[in-house]
Amino acid sequence: MLDLARLRALHAVHVHGSVAAAAAALGYTPSAISQQITKLERETRTTLLERRGRGIALTDAALHLASAARELMDIVERTETALEERRGLPTGVLTVGAFATAARGLLPQALAVLAREHPSLETRLSEVDPHVSVDLVAKGIIDLAVAHDWDIAPLPAPEGVEYAAIGDDHCDVLVPADHPLAARAVLHRSDLAREPWICQPPGSVCHDWLVRTLRADGHEPYLRHQAGEYHTQLALVSAGLGIALVPRLGRGPLPEGVAALPLDPIPTRRLYALWRTGAARRPAIQTTIHALHDAWAALSD
């Protein structure tokens, strides 16, 4: 009999393209995923992974099994949802994916409440990029995602995925405290045209928003430094190496030598919770959404 955990590991490798990426998504080590695939190969007496250059590829048999795994995972999800709904209480395991600042600034409060009030529910958090998290929900790799979008870059919600707004996260322009702009009460985009920027790398939602917004205003942004972590950006601003646009969620106290100024109009990113339609009635999903709303309200007070 085929083992569902091993099929899930194979499906994750198919979705993510590598053993390492599958391991990160499922919360295991790469060696654990490799062991699951090896056992599945022995059980099926079939080669499932082939070397292709520096990477791997799934064989035709593996692709067939990965497709079957998706169907089985859907059946299991529907069954677990029905059982949990009958009990009327959030139980089992709920996998959550969240982008970095939400994982730091919002999820600890929400998950702590869930752990205290619903001890039969085990939540597992993974930090994932918002570009990726929606796809992970759609493909059944995670149960619920906390993602964000910007006004000029709406978050796509594919068929079979539902979402609810959590709140609006405002952003400030951070400048060195001795910068000429630091004395201003409010900034406008035209004030920032020739400033050296510290931003996230290309491909991130924040980077794309900054570039597209400044270009739409008629200015080519001067991107001097790129750093994925906002805390690194804060350190670079504190050293006088440029300015940055940083959301308030998860930002923490500003380091010495950094001033935060509002930008008019205020850049805002919207936070959402997303889940699969098939799991919408699951009490764990609805309870977690309520916990996220409560945590956001507490942060906004």
Residue, then its C-alpha position, 0 to 999 in steps of 0.5 A: m500500500l502506498d504511503l501518503a506521507r511519501l506521496r506528499a513528499l514526491h508531490a512537493v518535489h514536483v511542485h517546488g522543483s527540488v528536494a531542498a525546496a520541497a523540504a523547506a516547504l514541508g518543514y523537513t530536512p532535505s535528507a528526510i525528503s530524500q529518504q521518503i522518495t527512496k522508500l517510495e521507489r522501493e515500494t513501487r519498484t520504480t525510478l522516480l527521480e533522474r539527474r538532469g545536469r545539476g538538478i533533478a527531474l521526475t520520471d513519467a512514473a513519478l509524474h503519474l504518482a504526483s498527480a495521484a497524490r494531489e487527488l488523494m490529498d484532496i480527498v483527505e482534506r475533504t474528509e478531515t474538514a468534514l470530521e472537524e466540522r462535525r466536532g465543531l472545534p479546531t483540531g489537527v494540524l494547520t500549516v501556515g505560510a506568511f511573508a517575513t514581516a507578518a511572520r515576525g510582527l503578526l503571527p506570534q500574537a495570533l498563534a499564541v492565542l490559538a495555542r492557549e485557547h485551542p490546544s487540540l490544534e497544532t499550527r506550523l508556521s513557515e516564512v514564505d514570499p507572498h509571490v509563492s504563498v498563494d500558489l502553495v495554498a492552491k496546490g495544497i502544500i500549506d493550508l493558509a497563507v498570509a500574503h500582501d499586495w500593493d495598489i498597483a500590484p493586486l494579489p492574484a487569487p486563482e480558482g479554488v482559493e478564497y481570501a479575506a482582508i486582514g488590514d492595511d499596513h502603511c509605509d514610511v520613508l526612512v532617512p538618516a537623521d541628519h539628512p536635509l529631508a529629515a526636517r520635513a513634516v511630510l514628503h512627496r514623491s517628487d522630493l525623492a527623485r534623485e535620492p539613493w534608494i535602499c530596497q529589496p532585490p528585484g522580483s519582490v513585491c516591494h521592489d516592484w512597487l517602488v520601481r513602478t511607482l517612481r517610474a509612473d511619476g516620471h523618475e528613474p529610481y536610483l537603486r544603490h543598495q539591495a537587501g531582503e531584510y528590512h532590518t538590514q535596510l534600517a542599518l544601511v539607512s542609519a549608516g547614511l547610505g541611502i533612504a528606504l521605504v519600509p512598512r510599519l508591520g514588524r519594523g520594530p524600534l528605529p535605530e539611532g540616527v534614523a527618522a521616519l517620515p510620512l509620504d503623501p500619498i501614503p504607500t499602503r500594502r493590504l494584508y490577506a488570509l488565503w485558504r482553499t475553497g475545499a477547506a473553507r468550512r474547517p473550524a481551524i481555518q475560520t478560528t485562525i482568521h479570527a485570531l489574525h483579525d484580533a491580532w491586527a486590531a491589537l497592533s492598530d490600537 
